[in-house]
Amino acid sequence: MHTLFGYPGSGSAAVELALRRCGLPFELVNAASWAPESAREQLAAANPLQQIPTLRLPDGSVMTESAAILIHLGLEHPDSGLLPGTPAERAQALRGLVYIAANCYSAISITDYPERWLDGFKDGEEALRRGSRSQLHHHWTLFADQFMPLAKTQPFLGGEQPGALDLLAVVVSRWSGTRRAMHQHRRAFSELLRRIEADPLVAEVFRVHFPRPANLAG
């Protein structure tokens, strides 16, 4: 039995989707550093950074970092379709997963918690938040330009069904105004994200994690 530490509206949605795609039974433990009523002590014992998603594997070992978890599940369960079967396409999927983790997730962290990088200098928080959000949208624009060719001859980045790259992209793009920016500047990528959300499994999980439609206005 896998144990997934996560929380509604968080990045754990991507790993929950992957576990379901693999057909793996798992226990979901609601835990988040910002939720005092959640299982924060259990999360801290598994992951000292208290970041979610954190996944405890059946052998008791712990996986952290969304991209790493998705890659692990895709390699362990090749029939799930999380990762493409051909080496060239799989290489691009791995590249995309690490791209989102390194460039988009990191910018969101600064946008959400600018004080962590300013060492108490409150006056700079809003400027840092604006700058990191602008950089985040730039990173997503570059992502769309580089990875949308994967979806030119197939419905999704991962092929005939949403793969790991689709799942991470559709979750992480929910935050910090990214959907609105992509709707304005990269319409094809915006439409792809909407197709991913319409997938029955994604829609089912999103009803819990993201009950409101992504904001495309403004």
N, C-alpha and C positions, 0 to 999 in steps of 0.2 A: 504494500500500500504506500503510495506517495503521500506526502503531507505538504500542502501548499499554504504558505503564509501570505495572505493578501488582504485586500480591503476594497470595498465597492468604490468604483471610480478611479482605481489606481492601475498601474502597469501590470498588476497581477492578472488582469483580464486576458492579456496575450498568452500567458502561460496556461491559464485555465482553458482557453480555447485549444491550445496545442495538446493538452492532456486529453481533452474530449476527442480531438481529432484522432489521437492514437488509440482511443478506446481504453484508456488506463483508469482504473479506480483510484480515487484520491480523497483524502480528508482535507477540507478547507478550514483553515484556522484564521479567523478575522484578527488581524494584528496590523498596527500602524503606529509609527512613532508619534504621530500627531493625535492619536485617539486614546485618551487615558483609560477608557473603559475596555479597551481591547487587550489581547494577549501579548502585551509588549515585552514582558519578562521572558516568555517562551521564545519570542522572536529574537531578542537580544542574545539568548543562549545559543541559538542557531546561527545568528549573523550579528556580530558585534556592531556593525554599521547600522543595524535596525532598518535596513532597506528592504522593500518588497518590490517584486516577488522574491521570496526565498523558498527553495524547494528541497525538502528532505527526501532522499531516495529510499527505496525499500531496504537497502543494506545499511541505512543509518547515516550515510554520508550526505553532505549538504552541497547543493548547487546554489550559487547566487549569480546575479547579472542576467538580465532578460535575454540578451543575445546568446550568451553561453548556454543557458537552459534550453532555448529553442533549438540551437545547433545540436546539443546533446540528444534531445528527444528525436530530432529528425534523423540523426545517425543511428540511434538505437532502434528506431522503428521506420525503416525505409519505405514500408508499404503505406505509411500514413499520408504520404504526399507533402509532408512539411518541407522537405528539401527536394529539388529536382533530381531526376535520375541520372542525367548526363553530366559529365565532369564540368563542361564549360558553363552550363546553366547553374549548376550547383556552386561553382566558384563565384558567380555574380550574386547569387543569393547570400552567400556568406559575406561577401563584400558589403552588400546592402545592409545586412543585420548589424555588422560592426560599425558601418557609417552612421546609422541611426543612433546607436549607443554612444559613439564617441562624439558626434557633432550635435545631435538634436537633444538627447537626454541631458547632456552636460549643460547646454544653454538653458534648458527648462529649470534645472537646479539653481542656476544663478538668478533667473527671473523670479522664482518662487522664494528664494532665501538670499537676497543680496547682502544681508547683514553678515552672513558667514564669510564673505570675501572682503568686507570693509573694516573689520577690526574695530567696530564701535563708531565709525564715522557716519552718523545718521544722514548727514546732508547729501551724501552721494548715492543713497539707496535708489531714489527714483531715476536718476540718470543711468545708473548701472542696470536697472530693470528695463528701461527703454532700449538701451544699447543691446542687451542680451536678447531681447525679444526681436529686434531688428535682425540680429545675426542669426537667430533661430529660423526666421522666415527665409533668409537668404540660403541657409543650409538646406531647407526643404525645397526651395526653388532649384538648387543644383541637383538635389536628389531626383526631382521630377525629370529634369533634363537628361540625367544619366541613366535612369532605370525604367522610364516609361517605354523605351524600345522593347523591353521584355514582354510588354503586354500588347504589342502591335498585332500579333498573330494568335493570341490566346486571351481568354477573358480576364486573367489575373496575372500578377507578377510571377506566381508560382505555377502557372499552368491552367488546367481546367477547373481547379478549385483553389481557394485561397491557401497559400502556403505560409511558411513561417515569416517570410518577408512581408507578405500582405498583412498578416496578423499584427506584427509589431508596428508597421506603418499606420494601420487604421486606428490603433490604440494611442500611440504617442502623438499623432497628429490631432488628437482631440483637444490639446491644451494650448494655452498662450496665444490664441487667435490664429493658429495655423490654418484651420479649415477656411476661415474667412479670407486669409491671404491667398491661399491656393485657388479658391473660387474666383478671386479677382485676377490672378496673374498666371495660373497654370490650370486652366479649366479642364483639360483632359485628365490630369491627375486628380482633380477634385471629383470628377465623375467616377474614376476608378475607385476612390475611397468610398463613394456612395454604393457602388456595386458590391464591394466587399461587405459593407454593413448590411446589405440586403440578403447575403448568404444566410440560409436558415439557421445554421449553428451560431454564426456571429450575431445574428439578430436576437437569438434566444439569450445568449450571454450578456449582450448589451442592454437588454431590458432590465437587468439587475444593476449593471455597472454604470450605464449611461442612458437612463430612461428618457432624457430630453434629446431631441435632434441636435446635431452640431450647428452652431450659430454661423450662418453664412452671410448675415446682414452687416451693414456698416462699412 
